[in-house]
Each structure stands twice: as structure tokens, then as C-alpha cells.
């Protein structure tokens, strides 16, 4: 009876497809990560915690041909405690010329070396009191975080901003920490009359000033500072309609005129994706205003609220940035340690678009690419440490924040079932404490558990807070008519997790073409599970639809008279002499050592059961033993 070790075969083909997917993913996240310094000296500013911003009036004067901004920002805020000064985040590269009250009274202010604007209030405010200040400033914005950019397309100047994670203060006075949302804002952009601006919210009016024009936009939903953005160039405006009648809304696309014709067909996917997301996660969160895209000069995209900035119009990028309008914009990660609540969801939603529009085989392949990339390194957690949350490259790690975050969501969906999983997500999005506000990982866990009806603490500890992934060794055995015994063992790639508890999917096949999918509830190492199968199993496969983050797995079918669980390899780990212990009267046909990508490293002498492996480099290997009674694959570590 033959045995099958599917992962060993797949190891030869997965790396190539995974690399292709990685190239696309890296392009997608280029804008969100930007080319900011690897380590940022940015922490929560305690001097901005004593007030709540309720309104911004942002008045910007810009010219895409000139790297410069002139701004006037009117901010209304409410004191949370007694305060005689108010502090905003603003880099020293910008010069504040005046701070006034709304009645035009000058206020004293200083700009300090901590990139703060500190304004002395004319009265001491008590908790609950509101006040407004008007800040006028100008200058060349800081270039350190690429938050404000001028460039060209087809010879035409273009200006855009991109503030995530720490760049808003580089071009306007704000409160950029993840602890406050602006209740509403009005944006007035004055630019040369030849250009069209794009920003958040609905366009209200355009005033012709002669050589310039001023365009007014209003956004009436709470928004965090990093999601406020402007772009200005000679855009052509192409408008679509999305939503389900009568609850429709415009999709306003700001596109380079030279690329409109080439991208019109690509943009046609936006309304159907919008419908799919609305049906799955609930109504578009900003439906009384608009959704839209603004083309800009990065290779990927950025999910500015109501108007995603797009380097291209691929379906995957459109889906990812649109997904952020629910996860990231409606409910925003409450700290950068929780960035997976933004990026893991948007990545998984783009993968679900593949499932919805291309089918299960394509969805399985996409998940396989993510799994291959996640497991290309043994460690790494979804949730960030305090130090990691200051590292831009770590915040926007495509392997961990994007792909591992997405596959953790896939495993939750697999564990909980579709109905429970998606109901919990809708509850999370609609929670009055979280909706149009901030959330942390514990908030998501609470909503998942409430619908699931059981604790997910171990799951979150294993897959979110700690590191690594399991490698499964599963042996199936026909033990009686209609019954199959599975013995499940696992090893872990990182010592932070001693055992990954997770339902394990396997597929069994019969000689007559029968096929059955089983889910083995794996709760302990060495666990034996007996399943009812209405046919004699002739072959088995592991996780055929790529539901789990795992690697270096082996699954085999034991012959009736050959108990593969009796095969032992020792010592393991091994330094020099490796010994194989087989049941009596079993003849070896072939024995070889493979590395973890499926390449044969060494053929061994079948006349002996002990071999010198000292010349092998340190690392993990698979010993494949073929006998007349079946095939065994055993993992060992060379020290």
C-alpha cells in the first residue's frame, strides 16, 4: 500500500509561486510603509492628552510645482482637564507666523525642539470647556517621512501627502497620536486654476479666484490625523456609482488624463467589490459622502478616508484599500502594536475577493502563497512589542502584519465557522464604543468570543501574541471497517509556543474515487483520533485548502501490518550518529535525507540502520524511508 507525503512534493513548487505573490504584496504595501527612517523617535505625546479635538478647518495654499505649503488651521477642542496651554504636533521646519482666537486676538506661542507648537490660552479652561484657535504657518515640510511630496507625471507637476504612521505633523499642526479622532473637518485647497484637488469627504464648492481656485470639501465622520490627505494635479474626474439602490453613493476617481483610458476597465471592479464587502461586513461606513481613488506616484496605495491614493488600479490593490474603509478607517487600530487590525483585515479581504470572483482553487493558491512567506522564517508575532511599534519597517511587515495577520483571520474563520465569524466581525464594527473610533486586539477577541461562546485566549496567545508555527506529522491507519485512526504529532518553529491547539483539516481518498474531508480537533501532542469513514482509505492529504499556518508537514497512510507509529529516529536532535528503529521483518528499499525545501541531500546505505550525519550543516531535515510495507517520513534536527 502506497503512502503519500504531499507537503514534501509541494516543497518543490511552492517557493516560485510564493515569490511571485511576494512581489505583488511588496508593491501593495510600498506606500503604507513609505521610505521613512527605519527607527522613529516617536512616542505618544503626553502633552496632547488633555484635550479632545472636535473640529478642524484646514485651509491650504499649494502649487504642485513648488515644494511649499501655506496653511491656516482653525481647531476647536474640548478640555479634558484644567489647561492653560494647548500643545499640537508640528515639525520645526514649518514656521508659525501667528496664532489667534476666532475673534482675531493674538495668542502667545512657542515652537520647541520636540516638534511641538505650544499655545498660551487667554483663559484657563476647565474640563468640558471648548475653545478654538487659528494657526497660520508656512514653509517647506520636513522630508524625513515623505509625508509631503512634489513630483511629476507625464511632465505635469503633482503634489500629494501620505502621513501614515508619523507624518501628519510634517505638513499641518495636529494631534497625531492614536487616541483622538477629529469629529468633522472642512478642507479648503487653493491651487493654480489648471489643477484639480482631491481630499477627504464631499466636494462642496469651487471658487474661481482668477489665477487660482479654491475648492472646499467637507468630511462629517470622525477621522484620525494620519488619514487626512490632499493631492493636486491636472486630474480627470471619472465618477461611478456604488451601493444598492436606493442607498447609492458616488465613487469619484481622480485619474491622470493620460492613463484614464487604460484604467477605466480596471476601475469597473470597484462597485462589485463594494457590494460584496457591504453584503459581508455591513454598509459602506461613509455612504453619505463618497468613496474614491486619487492616482499618485507611489507603487502601492494608501487608504485615506473616502479617497484611497492609488499607484495603480489592480483589482488586488482596489480591494485592499477599499477593505480599509471598514477596518482601519471606521475602526482604527488603537496603537501601532495592533496594526494587524488594519492590515491583516485588508489583506484578508483582498484574498476573499479572489475567493468570491475567482473560486476556491484560486483562493487556496493565494492562501498557500501567504503561508509559504509567513513560514519562510521561524519566528515573528502578529502583535508588536513597544520597541517594534517605533520601527516603520516592522509596523508594516508584509510577512507579519499583512500575511500572518490575514491567515490568523482565516484560521479564526475556519475554527469558528462562517456564520459565527462574520457575525462577530459585524458586531465589532458596529460596537458604539469602537465604531468610528479606535480598537485594540482585546476588543476584537471579546466580540469573537461573545458570538463563538467559548474562550479564544489560547488561540490568541499562540497565534497573535507569540511567535512561530507548527509542523505536523500525521499517520492514518485503517483500524476496522469504516474507521480510521489518526496519530497527530507536532513540533514548533519557535520556543514561545509549546503547542499550537487548532482544528486540523485532512482529506482521505478511497480506491473507488471516494473523497472525504475531516477536521481533527488537535488538542495535545501525540493525540490519537478515530474518525468514521465509509470506505477503506487508500491515500491521505494534509490541509488541502490551505487553512493553517504550518510548514514541513508530513501525512502518511500506514499499511495494516505496518504500524508507522512504531518507527523511531534517535537521537533527535542529533550531532553525529543517527539511528532508525523499525519493526521486525521490515525490509528497507530506499532511505534518503531531504532538506526542508524538498531537495535530496544524501542517499543512505539501506543495509544499515545507523548513519553518520556529522557532515550535514545544522538545521532541520526529513528522513524518507521506503519499505515494502509503506513509506515513513521523519523530521530530525541536526545540531
C-alpha positions in Angstrom: 0.0 0.0 0.0 1.5 3.3 -1.0 1.9 6.3 1.4 1.8 9.9 0.4 3.7 12.9 1.8 2.1 15.8 0.0 4.0 18.6 1.7 7.3 17.1 0.6 6.1 17.2 -3.0 4.7 20.7 -2.7 8.0 22.0 -1.3 9.5 21.8 -4.8 6.9 24.1 -6.3 5.6 26.5 -3.7 8.7 28.8 -3.5 8.3 30.0 -7.1 4.6 30.9 -6.8 5.2 32.4 -3.4 7.9 34.7 -4.7 5.6 36.0 -7.5 2.9 36.8 -4.9 5.5 38.5 -2.7 6.5 40.9 -5.4 2.9 42.0 -5.8 2.4 42.3 -2.0 5.6 44.4 -1.6 4.3 46.8 -4.3 0.9 47.0 -2.5 2.4 48.0 0.9 5.1 50.3 -0.5 3.0 53.4 0.1 1.8 52.4 3.6 5.4 51.8 4.8 6.9 54.5 2.6 10.6 55.1 2.9 10.7 56.6 6.3 13.6 56.1 8.6 13.8 52.6 10.0 13.6 53.7 13.6 11.4 56.7 14.5 11.8 58.6 17.7 8.0 58.9 18.0 6.0 58.1 21.1 2.6 59.1 22.5 2.9 62.8 23.2 1.7 63.2 26.9 1.3 66.9 26.2 -1.6 66.3 23.8 -3.7 64.1 26.1 -5.6 66.8 28.0 -8.0 67.8 25.2 -10.3 66.3 22.5 -10.4 67.7 19.0 -13.9 68.2 17.7 -13.3 70.2 14.5 -10.6 71.3 12.1 -10.9 73.9 9.3 -7.9 73.2 7.1 -7.0 75.9 4.6 -4.0 75.1 2.4 -2.4 77.1 -0.4 -0.2 74.9 -2.6 1.3 74.7 -6.1 2.3 71.2 -7.3 5.3 72.7 -9.0 6.7 74.2 -5.7 7.7 72.3 -2.6 6.0 74.6 -0.1 2.8 74.9 1.8 1.0 77.9 3.3 -1.7 76.9 5.8 -4.3 78.3 8.2 -5.7 75.7 10.6 -8.7 76.5 12.8 -9.1 73.9 15.6 -11.9 73.6 18.1 -11.1 71.4 21.1 -12.7 70.4 24.4 -10.6 70.4 27.6 -10.4 67.0 29.4 -8.8 68.6 32.4 -7.8 72.0 33.6 -5.5 73.6 31.0 -3.9 77.0 30.4 -1.9 76.0 27.3 -2.6 73.7 24.4 0.0 71.7 22.5 -0.1 70.5 18.9 2.3 68.3 17.0 4.2 70.3 14.3 7.7 70.0 13.0 10.1 72.9 13.3 10.7 73.0 9.5 7.3 74.8 9.3 7.2 78.4 10.7 4.2 79.6 12.6 3.6 83.2 11.8 0.6 83.8 14.1 -1.9 82.1 16.5 -5.2 83.9 17.0 -8.6 83.4 18.6 -11.6 83.3 16.3 -12.2 86.9 17.2 -8.7 87.8 15.8 -6.9 88.3 19.2 -3.2 87.3 19.0 -2.1 84.5 21.3 1.4 83.8 22.6 3.0 80.6 21.3 6.4 78.8 21.1 7.8 76.1 18.8 10.1 73.9 20.7 12.8 71.2 19.9 10.2 68.4 20.4 8.4 69.3 17.3 5.6 70.9 19.3 3.6 74.1 19.0 2.6 75.3 22.5 -0.1 78.0 22.6 -0.8 80.0 25.7 -4.6 80.3 26.2 -6.0 83.7 27.3 -8.1 81.9 29.9 -7.7 78.7 32.0 -10.1 76.1 30.6 -11.8 73.6 32.9 -12.8 70.1 31.9 -15.7 70.2 29.4 -14.9 73.7 28.2 -14.4 74.2 24.4 -12.1 76.7 22.7 -10.9 77.5 19.2 -7.5 78.7 17.9 -6.4 79.8 14.4 -2.9 78.8 13.4 -1.2 80.4 10.4 2.1 78.9 9.2 4.2 78.2 6.1 7.4 76.6 4.9 9.0 73.6 3.2 7.7 70.5 5.0 10.1 68.0 6.6 11.3 65.4 4.2 12.2 62.8 6.8 9.0 60.8 6.5 8.0 61.6 2.9 4.7 62.9 4.2 4.6 65.8 1.7 5.8 65.1 -1.9 6.0 67.0 -5.2 6.8 65.2 -8.4 5.6 65.0 -12.0 3.6 62.6 -14.2 3.9 62.8 -17.9 5.7 66.1 -17.4 2.9 67.6 -15.3 3.5 68.6 -11.6 1.7 66.7 -8.9 1.6 67.1 -5.1 0.4 64.6 -2.6 0.6 63.8 1.1 0.9 60.5 2.9 1.1 60.7 6.7 0.9 57.1 8.0 2.3 56.4 10.5 4.0 59.5 11.9 4.0 62.2 9.2 0.9 64.4 9.7 2.8 66.8 11.9 5.2 67.3 8.9 2.7 69.4 7.0 0.0 70.6 9.4 -0.5 71.3 13.1 -2.4 68.3 14.5 -2.7 65.7 17.2 -1.3 62.7 15.5 -1.4 60.0 18.2 -3.9 57.2 18.0 -6.1 58.4 20.9 -8.3 61.0 19.4 -10.4 61.4 16.3 -11.4 64.7 14.7 -15.2 64.7 14.8 -15.5 66.6 11.4 -13.4 68.8 9.2 -13.6 71.2 6.3 -10.7 71.4 3.8 -10.1 74.3 1.5 -7.4 73.8 -1.1 -6.2 76.8 -3.1 -4.1 75.9 -6.1 -3.3 77.2 -9.6 -6.6 77.1 -11.6 -5.2 74.5 -14.0 -5.2 71.8 -11.3 -7.9 69.8 -9.6 -7.5 68.8 -5.9 -8.6 65.6 -4.2 -9.1 65.1 -0.5 -11.4 63.6 2.1 -15.2 64.0 2.0 -17.6 65.6 -0.4 -16.8 68.5 -2.7 -18.9 71.4 -1.6 -17.9 74.3 -3.9 -15.3 75.7 -6.2 -14.4 79.5 -6.1 -12.6 80.9 -9.1 -10.0 83.4 -8.0 -8.6 84.1 -11.4 -5.1 82.6 -11.5 -6.1 80.2 -8.7 -9.2 78.5 -7.5 -10.3 77.3 -4.0 -12.1 74.0 -3.7 -14.0 73.3 -0.5 -14.6 69.7 0.8 -16.5 68.6 3.9 -16.0 65.4 5.8 -18.5 64.7 8.6 -17.3 61.5 10.1 -14.6 61.1 12.9 -11.2 60.7 11.3 -7.7 60.2 12.7 -4.9 62.6 11.6 -2.9 60.2 9.5 -5.9 59.6 7.3 -6.2 63.2 6.3 -4.6 63.8 2.9 -4.5 66.1 -0.2 -3.4 65.6 -3.8 -3.3 68.2 -6.5 -2.6 67.8 -10.3 -4.4 68.0 -13.6 -6.8 65.2 -12.7 -9.6 64.0 -14.9 -12.6 63.1 -12.7 -14.3 59.9 -13.6 -17.4 59.1 -11.4 -19.1 55.7 -10.9 -22.0 54.7 -8.7 -21.8 52.1 -6.0 -24.2 50.7 -3.3 -27.6 49.1 -3.5 -30.5 51.3 -4.7 -31.9 53.4 -3.2 -28.8 53.7 -1.0 -26.3 54.5 -3.7 -23.3 56.9 -3.5 -20.6 58.1 -5.9 -17.2 56.6 -6.5 -15.1 59.6 -7.5 -11.9 58.7 -9.3 -9.2 61.3 -9.8 -7.1 59.9 -12.6 -4.2 61.2 -14.7 -5.7 62.2 -18.1 -3.0 60.2 -19.9 -3.9 57.0 -18.1 -7.7 57.3 -17.9 -8.5 55.2 -20.9 -6.1 52.4 -19.9 -7.6 52.2 -16.3 -11.3 52.6 -17.0 -11.8 48.9 -17.3 -9.7 48.2 -14.2 -11.8 50.6 -12.1 -15.0 48.8 -13.2 -14.4 46.2 -10.5 -14.9 48.7 -7.7 -18.7 48.7 -7.5 -19.0 44.9 -7.4 -16.3 44.6 -4.8 -18.1 47.3 -2.8 -21.3 45.3 -3.0 -19.5 42.1 -1.8 -18.0 43.9 1.1 -21.3 45.6 2.1 -23.0 42.2 2.0 -20.3 40.6 4.1 -19.4 43.3 6.6 -22.2 45.8 6.5 -22.9 49.1 4.8 -20.0 51.2 3.5 -19.1 53.3 6.5 -19.1 56.7 4.7 -22.0 56.3 2.4 -23.5 59.8 2.9 -20.3 61.2 1.2 -18.3 59.2 -1.3 -15.7 56.6 -2.0 -13.0 57.3 -4.5 -9.4 57.0 -5.7 -6.7 59.5 -6.4 -3.8 58.4 -8.6 -0.4 59.3 -7.2 3.3 58.4 -7.6 3.9 55.5 -5.2 3.9 51.9 -6.3 1.2 50.8 -4.0 -1.8 52.6 -2.3 -2.9 54.3 0.9 -6.4 54.1 2.4 -7.1 57.8 3.1 -10.7 58.0 4.4 -13.2 58.2 1.5 -10.4 58.6 -1.1 -7.7 55.9 -1.4 -4.5 57.1 -3.1 -3.5 54.6 -5.8 -0.3 53.9 -7.5 -2.1 51.5 -9.9 -5.6 50.2 -10.3 -5.1 46.4 -10.0 -8.0 44.5 -8.5 -6.0 43.4 -5.5 -5.0 47.0 -4.6 -8.5 48.3 -5.1 -9.8 45.5 -2.8 -7.2 46.1 -0.2 -7.6 49.8 0.1 -11.4 49.6 0.0 -11.3 47.0 2.7 -9.5 49.5 4.9 -12.6 51.8 4.9 -14.1 49.3 7.3 -11.0 48.0 9.1 -8.6 50.9 9.6 -10.9 53.9 8.9 -14.2 53.1 10.5 -12.5 51.1 13.3 -8.8 52.2 13.6 -6.0 50.3 15.4 -5.7 51.9 18.8 -1.9 51.5 18.9 0.7 50.7 16.2 1.2 47.4 18.1 -2.3 46.5 16.9 -1.6 47.4 13.2 -2.8 43.9 12.2 -6.4 45.1 12.9 -5.9 47.3 9.9 -3.5 45.5 7.6 -4.4 41.9 8.4 -8.0 42.6 7.7 -7.4 44.5 4.4 -5.1 41.7 3.2 -7.6 39.0 4.0 -10.5 41.0 2.4 -8.4 41.2 -0.8 -7.9 37.4 -0.6 -11.7 37.0 -0.1 -12.2 38.9 -3.3 -10.2 36.1 -5.0 -12.4 33.6 -3.3 -15.6 35.4 -4.4 -14.7 36.2 -8.0 -12.2 33.5 -9.0 -13.2 30.5 -7.0 -11.9 28.2 -4.3 -8.9 26.9 -6.2 -7.5 30.5 -6.7 -8.3 31.2 -3.0 -6.4 28.1 -1.9 -3.4 29.2 -4.0 -3.4 32.7 -2.6 -3.5 31.3 1.0 -0.7 28.9 0.1 1.5 31.8 -1.1 0.9 33.7 2.2 1.6 30.5 4.2 4.9 30.0 2.3 6.0 33.5 3.0 5.0 33.5 6.7 6.9 30.3 7.3 10.0 31.4 5.5 11.3 32.5 8.9 10.8 30.6 12.2 9.7 33.5 14.4 7.7 36.7 14.4 4.4 37.6 16.1 1.4 39.4 14.7 1.2 41.7 17.7 4.1 44.2 18.1 6.3 44.9 21.1 6.6 48.5 22.4 10.0 48.8 20.7 8.8 47.3 17.4 5.9 49.9 17.3 8.5 52.6 16.7 10.0 50.8 13.8 8.2 51.7 10.5 9.5 48.6 8.7 8.3 46.3 11.5 4.9 48.1 11.7 4.4 47.4 8.0 6.0 44.0 7.8 4.4 42.3 4.9 5.1 38.9 6.4 3.7 39.5 9.8 1.3 42.5 9.9 -0.2 41.7 6.5 0.1 38.0 5.6 0.2 36.4 9.1 -2.5 38.8 10.2 -4.6 37.7 7.3 -4.0 34.0 7.8 -4.8 34.3 11.5 -8.2 35.7 10.5 -8.6 32.8 8.1 -7.9 30.3 10.9 -10.4 32.1 13.1 -12.9 31.8 10.3 -12.1 28.1 9.9 -12.3 27.4 13.7 -15.5 29.4 14.3 -17.4 28.8 11.0 -18.5 31.4 8.6 -21.8 32.4 10.2 -20.3 33.0 13.7 -17.1 34.6 12.4 -18.8 37.2 10.2 -21.5 38.0 12.7 -18.8 38.7 15.3 -17.0 41.0 12.9 -20.2 43.0 12.2 -20.7 43.3 15.9 -17.1 44.5 16.3 -17.6 47.1 13.6 -20.9 48.3 15.0 -19.9 48.4 18.7 -20.8 52.0 19.7 -17.5 52.2 21.7 -15.4 51.2 18.6 -17.4 52.4 15.6 -15.6 55.5 14.1 -13.2 55.2 17.0 -10.2 53.1 18.0 -9.9 49.4 18.9 -7.1 47.1 20.2 -6.7 43.4 19.8 -8.5 42.6 23.1 -11.7 44.3 21.7 -11.7 42.1 18.7 -11.2 39.0 20.8 -14.1 40.0 23.1 -16.5 40.2 20.2 -15.3 36.9 18.6 -15.7 35.1 22.0 -19.2 36.6 22.6 -20.6 35.0 19.4 -18.4 31.9 19.5 -19.4 31.1 23.0 -16.0 29.9 24.1 -12.7 31.3 25.1 -10.2 32.1 22.4 -7.4 33.0 24.9 -5.2 30.1 23.9 -5.7 30.8 20.2 -4.7 34.5 20.6 -1.7 33.6 22.8 -0.5 31.1 20.3 -1.1 32.9 17.0 -1.3 36.6 17.8 0.9 37.4 20.8 3.5 34.7 20.5 5.7 33.5 17.6 6.1 30.8 15.0 4.0 28.0 13.6 3.6 24.2 13.9 4.9 21.3 11.8 2.6 18.4 11.8 3.4 14.7 11.5 0.2 12.7 11.0 -0.2 9.0 10.5 -3.5 7.5 9.4 -4.3 3.8 9.9 -7.4 1.7 8.7 -8.1 0.0 12.0 -11.5 -1.5 11.3 -14.3 -1.4 8.7 -15.4 2.2 8.5 -12.9 3.5 11.0 -9.6 5.3 10.5 -7.2 6.2 13.3 -5.1 9.3 13.1 -2.0 9.9 15.3 -1.0 13.6 15.4 2.3 15.0 16.5 3.7 18.5 16.0 6.8 20.4 16.6 7.0 24.2 16.9 9.3 26.6 15.0 9.7 29.0 18.0 10.1 28.3 21.7 7.5 30.9 22.7 4.7 28.4 21.9 4.9 24.8 23.3 1.8 23.6 21.4 -0.5 25.0 18.8 -4.1 23.9 19.6 -6.1 24.1 16.3 -8.6 22.0 14.3 -6.5 20.2 11.6 -8.1 19.5 8.2 -7.2 16.3 6.3 -8.7 14.8 3.2 -9.0 11.0 2.7 -9.4 9.1 -0.5 -10.7 5.6 -1.4 -9.9 3.3 -4.3 -13.2 3.9 -6.0 -12.7 7.7 -6.2 -14.3 8.4 -2.9 -13.2 11.6 -1.0 -14.0 12.9 2.4 -12.8 16.0 4.3 -12.3 15.6 8.0 -11.4 18.0 10.8 -9.2 16.6 13.6 -9.6 18.6 16.8 -6.0 18.5 17.8 -5.6 19.5 21.5 -2.4 17.6 22.5 0.8 16.2 21.1 0.7 12.5 20.3 -3.1 12.6 20.2 -5.0 9.6 18.7 -8.3 10.4 17.0 -10.6 7.9 15.5 -12.9 9.0 12.7 -15.8 7.2 10.9 -15.0 6.9 7.2 -17.5 4.9 5.0 -14.8 3.4 2.8 -11.3 2.0 3.0 -8.8 4.8 2.9 -6.1 4.4 0.3 -4.4 7.8 0.5 -4.5 11.0 2.6 -3.6 14.6 2.2 -2.9 17.4 4.7 -4.8 20.7 4.8 -5.8 20.6 1.1 -7.4 24.1 1.1 -4.5 25.8 3.0 -6.4 26.8 6.1 -3.5 26.7 8.6 -0.2 28.5 9.1 2.1 25.5 9.1 5.1 24.1 7.3 7.3 21.0 6.9 4.2 18.8 7.4 4.1 15.1 6.7 1.0 12.8 6.5 1.1 9.2 5.6 -1.2 6.1 5.5 0.1 3.1 7.4 -0.3 -0.4 6.0 -2.5 -2.7 8.1 0.5 -4.8 9.0 3.0 -1.9 9.4 2.4 0.4 12.3 4.3 3.5 11.4 3.9 4.9 14.9 6.4 2.2 15.9 9.1 3.8 13.7 11.6 5.8 15.8 14.5 8.0 14.9 17.1 8.9 17.6 18.8 10.8 19.0 16.8 13.8 17.9 18.4 16.4 17.8 21.5 14.5 16.6 25.1 15.6 16.5 26.7 12.7 14.5 25.2 9.2 14.6 21.5 8.9 13.6 19.8 5.6 14.3 16.5 4.3 12.8 14.4 1.8 14.8 12.0 -0.2 12.6 9.6 -3.0 13.5 11.0 -6.5 12.9 10.9 -8.1 9.5 10.6 -4.8 7.6 12.9 -4.5 4.6 14.2 -1.1 3.5 14.1 -0.4 -0.2 15.4 3.2 -0.1 16.4 5.7 2.5 17.4 9.3 1.9 17.7 12.7 3.6 15.9 15.8 2.3 16.3 19.4 3.3 13.2 21.4 4.2 12.5 22.6 0.7 12.3 19.1 -0.6 15.8 18.7 -2.1 17.5 15.4 -1.7 20.7 16.0 0.3 22.0 12.5 0.7 21.1 8.8 -0.1 21.9 6.4 2.7 23.0 2.8 2.8 19.9 0.6 3.1 22.0 -2.3 4.6 22.3 -0.5 7.9 20.1 1.4 10.3 22.6 3.9 11.6 24.3 6.6 9.7 26.9 9.3 10.3 25.3 12.7 9.7 28.1 14.8 11.2 28.9 16.4 7.8 25.4 17.9 7.5 25.0 21.6 8.2 23.0 22.4 11.3 19.2 22.6 10.7 16.1 20.6 10.1 15.9 17.7 7.7 13.5 14.9 6.7 14.5 11.2 6.6 12.4 9.4 4.0 12.3 5.6 4.4 10.6 3.4 1.8 9.9 -0.2 2.7 7.8 -2.9 1.1 5.1 -2.1 3.6 5.0 1.6 3.2 6.8 4.9 3.4 7.7 6.8 6.5 8.9 10.4 6.6 10.5 11.6 9.8 11.8 15.0 10.7 15.1 15.4 12.6 17.3 18.3 13.7 21.0 18.3 13.1 22.8 20.2 15.9 
